[in-house]
Amino acid sequence: MFHRFHRPVATAFFLFLAYCFVSTGICAGLAFARDFASGHISPECSQPAAFDCGRESGYPDFDDLFLHLYGGHATDPVPSAFDQSDPDDLSGLINYLKSAQPYSRMRLTLGRQRIFGGVTNDRVDGLKVSTGLGPWLSATAFGGLHSPLPNKNGAAGDLIYGARVATHPMSLYEIGLSYQKIKENTQDLEENAGADFTFRVGNRLTVKGLSNYNVEGRGWREHSYSALLKLDHFLVKPSYRYFQLDDNLDKYSVESHLFGFGAKNEEIVNIAGTDVLFRGFGPFQVGLRGRQYDYDLRDEKAFYYAGLLNLKTDAGSRLEVEAGRMEGETPENIYSLLRFNLYWRNPFHLTNSFFSADALYMDYDEPVLGQDGALHASLNGGLIFQNGDLEVKLSGIYSQDPYFHDNVGALMTFLLRF
């Protein structure tokens, strides 16, 4: 009886202490769990908002106690003439305390965090509660301040809250229903409801989808559907997306650099295309990518085609290169694109270390707002000590774009497990 009472009391105490740290921009995070239930595991998103990660689902089923410390700095040396928020701004550092229980129990996360799932993909200063309702059902609820958008009246931010309920029997499929509302004082800024799903047919086919409905505006805000089909040495990835640029600009980091010209209006874009990859060259993958972009307000179509090259080594390193061409009808939609992503494990034979880099370069055929191109880059390097119990990482970003503020930033991250 004492053990059952002691654990929630200790959890609440640590959550209270963490909230004090969160307000200063540096947070200590603790998590602990009893391993008596099983469930699927999803990696945690431990990177700051400037370095996006994928949507999160599932709960850990292992004992873990860890400490997070984040600190960073960003500058805005050359403001752009096009006044627009920068999605790569490091002001949205993620600092949180987490108390995790196994899959069928409860997980609490308090502080500045990025919340993924269903219609939600936002940074929030607040509390998230996730729990498993048996092996096939789970629920998540959250509430707090909407950290990406400062209040025009000088307050700390807008109120945001929401929830998601999902069923996922034996990892065969997952279907979720979600809701989110953002308020400023007594005014409703956004109210969304949606459904998402993931279906798996054996080991060959996976289909994912999300539909997001604007409750207040009575119209669809986003549709996103994709599939992955494995055919011997080939991977086929068809996809379709529909969304409003002003709603999703800072939520999809890669696309935000392609659609800067539509940030100040209610432009709607439809994107349809397919990736085809061939895996018959050992560690190499080669492929083609095709996308058609259809803009409603601009009454413009653009076609993007690219070559893909991927390299994955047995040591865990990988390199992804994309070289493409956008052919539209206006200068901002006519350019060449080069992107690469590198993850290098134990570089230069330095044991227990890693290095990663991500860069996107766009070369316009004609100047756009006085600039011939755009460059966005991020670097990460770190060391792992004490058999993985301590990780130290240094990150940096650089961004120069005709539609966004030029930005340089650095971030030091410490992760301690004990």
C-alpha positions, -999 to 999 in steps of 0.1 A, spaced: 0 0 0 28 24 9 46 16 -24 14 25 -44 10 57 -25 47 67 -26 51 66 -64 24 91 -75 34 115 -46 70 114 -57 60 119 -93 39 150 -85 68 164 -64 93 161 -92 68 176 -117 64 206 -94 102 211 -92 105 207 -130 80 235 -137 102 259 -118 131 250 -140 111 252 -172 103 289 -167 140 297 -168 146 279 -201 166 250 -186 149 219 -174 157 187 -155 137 157 -166 131 125 -147 113 94 -157 108 61 -141 86 30 -147 78 -5 -136 82 -31 -163 51 -53 -159 33 -47 -192 43 -48 -228 35 -27 -259 50 -12 -290 79 13 -285 84 45 -304 117 65 -301 114 97 -282 118 131 -299 148 144 -280 158 172 -305 148 208 -301 122 224 -323 148 237 -348 155 201 -357 122 185 -364 114 149 -358 85 127 -368 52 121 -351 52 102 -319 30 73 -308 33 45 -283 47 42 -248 80 28 -234 78 -5 -215 112 -4 -197 126 11 -165 143 44 -173 154 75 -153 170 104 -173 179 140 -170 175 166 -198 194 199 -199 189 222 -229 205 256 -235 209 276 -267 212 309 -285 201 322 -319 206 355 -337 188 374 -364 217 394 -380 200 404 -412 162 408 -410 144 401 -443 124 427 -461 96 401 -462 83 402 -426 76 366 -416 83 343 -387 112 319 -391 104 282 -386 140 276 -377 140 301 -348 157 285 -317 135 305 -293 112 274 -291 137 252 -272 120 221 -258 125 217 -220 105 191 -201 102 167 -173 88 133 -180 74 106 -157 68 74 -178 49 43 -169 47 11 -191 23 9 -221 -8 1 -201 -1 27 -174 4 65 -176 30 90 -188 32 126 -178 52 153 -196 55 188 -182 72 218 -197 80 231 -232 76 202 -255 66 193 -290 34 173 -292 27 151 -322 -3 130 -330 -35 134 -350 -43 170 -358 -16 183 -333 20 191 -343 28 221 -321 52 234 -294 34 237 -261 43 250 -226 22 228 -205 13 193 -194 6 162 -215 -9 130 -201 -8 97 -220 -22 64 -209 -29 30 -222 -65 18 -218 -56 -19 -221 -34 -35 -248 -55 -22 -278 -65 13 -268 -46 45 -257 -55 81 -250 -36 114 -248 -46 148 -235 -27 180 -232 -31 217 -223 -9 248 -219 4 279 -236 10 278 -274 47 286 -274 53 294 -311 30 324 -312 36 352 -287 4 371 -277 1 405 -294 -11 420 -260 21 410 -243 9 379 -225 30 347 -225 11 331 -253 -22 315 -264 -40 287 -247 -39 254 -265 -55 221 -254 -66 189 -271 -68 151 -269 -64 120 -290 -78 85 -286 -65 56 -307 -69 18 -311 -41 -4 -322 -47 -41 -319 -15 -62 -321 3 -35 -342 -18 -45 -373 -33 -11 -376 -39 21 -357 -69 44 -360 -71 77 -340 -96 105 -334 -82 138 -322 -93 173 -313 -74 206 -307 -84 242 -298 -62 274 -296 -76 304 -277 -64 340 -272 -81 354 -241 -118 345 -248 -114 344 -286 -111 311 -304 -82 312 -329 -83 276 -341 -105 246 -336 -96 214 -353 -109 178 -353 -96 149 -373 -89 112 -379 -57 94 -387 -48 58 -395 -20 34 -402 -27 0 -418 -1 -27 -424 -7 -56 -448 20 -81 -441 56 -69 -446 49 -54 -480 24 -27 -477 19 2 -452 -7 29 -457 -10 61 -436 -34 89 -436 -46 121 -418 -76 143 -424 -79 176 -404 -112 195 -403 -115 232 -394 -145 232 -370 -149 269 -368 -143 276 -405 -163 245 -415 -138 233 -441 -110 209 -445 -76 221 -433 -54 193 -443 -54 159 -460 -23 137 -460 -21 102 -474 9 80 -483 18 44 -488 49 22 -489 50 -8 -512 79 -32 -511 83 -52 -544 115 -73 -543 143 -48 -549 119 -19 -554 103 6 -529 73 25 -542 60 55 -522 30 73 -536 16 103 -516 -10 130 -517 -13 161 -496 -37 190 -494 -32 219 -470 -34 256 -465 1 272 -464 -7 297 -435 -18 268 -413 11 244 -420 40 266 -429 61 262 -398 50 226 -391 66 210 -422 102 223 -422 112 212 -457 80 225 -473 82 258 -455 113 267 -475 95 259 -508 64 278 -500 76 311 -485 58 331 -511 24 319 -498 29 327 -462 8 359 -460 -23 346 -478 -48 317 -476 -32 297 -505 -42 261 -508 -18 236 -524 -24 201 -536 7 179 -539 6 145 -556 36 123 -565 56 91 -562 90 80 -551 106 49 -567 137 34 -551 158 5 -564 177 -15 -537 197 -39 -558 232 -23 -554 241 -35 -520 243 -6 -495 232 18 -523 197 29 -532 189 49 -563 156 64 -573 134 90 -588 110 114 -573 81 132 -590 57 158 -576 30 180 -590 21 212 -571 -13 228 -578 -19 262 -562 -55 274 -560 -52 312 -555 -22 316 -578 -38 294 -604 -4 279 -611 9 244 -615 45 234 -609 62 200 -615 92 188 -595 114 159 -605 146 147 -588 171 119 -586 178 102 -553 209 84 -539 210 67 -505 238 49 -488 235 29 -457 265 11 -441 265 -19 -417 281 4 -391 249 25 -389 260 55 -410 239 68 -438 239 94 -466 209 107 -486 213 130 -516 185 146 -536 191 167 -568 160 181 -584 144 207 -606 112 227 -600 94 239 -632 66 264 -625 52 295 -641 66 322 -619 102 330 -608 97 318 -572 87 284 -587 115 279 -611 148 267 -595 172 239 -590 174 221 -557 201 202 -539 197 185 -506 217 161 -486 214 144 -452 243 127 -434 245 107 -403 281 95 -395 286 71 -367 320 71 -349 336 96 -374 374 94 -379 373 62 -357 363 83 -326 346 57 -305 311 65 -291 306 96 -312 284 108 -340 280 136 -365 250 146 -387 243 173 -412 213 184 -432 215 210 -460 190 224 -485 201 247 -513 178 264 -539 192 282 -569 166 305 -586 168 311 -623 158 347 -617 163 367 -585 135 366 -560 132 396 -537 168 405 -546 183 371 -538 195 344 -562 191 315 -539 184 301 -504 204 280 -481 193 261 -449 218 240 -430 221 222 -397 250 204 -380 250 181 -350 280 165 -333 282 146 -300 299 121 -277 284 93 -257 299 84 -223 294 59 -195 280 31 -217 254 54 -231 243 69 -199 256 104 -208 252 121 -242 266 156 -250 256 172 -283 264 205 -299 241 217 -327 240 246 -350 218 261 -378 223 286 -406 195 299 -427 195 325 -455 163 328 -475 144 357 -494 112 349 -475 125 342 -440 148 360 -415 184 351 -419 193 331 -388 223 316 -371 219 295 -340 237 271 -316 225 247 -291 242 225 -264 223 195 -252 230 171 -223 212 138 -218 218 118 -187 203 84 -180 206 68 -145 
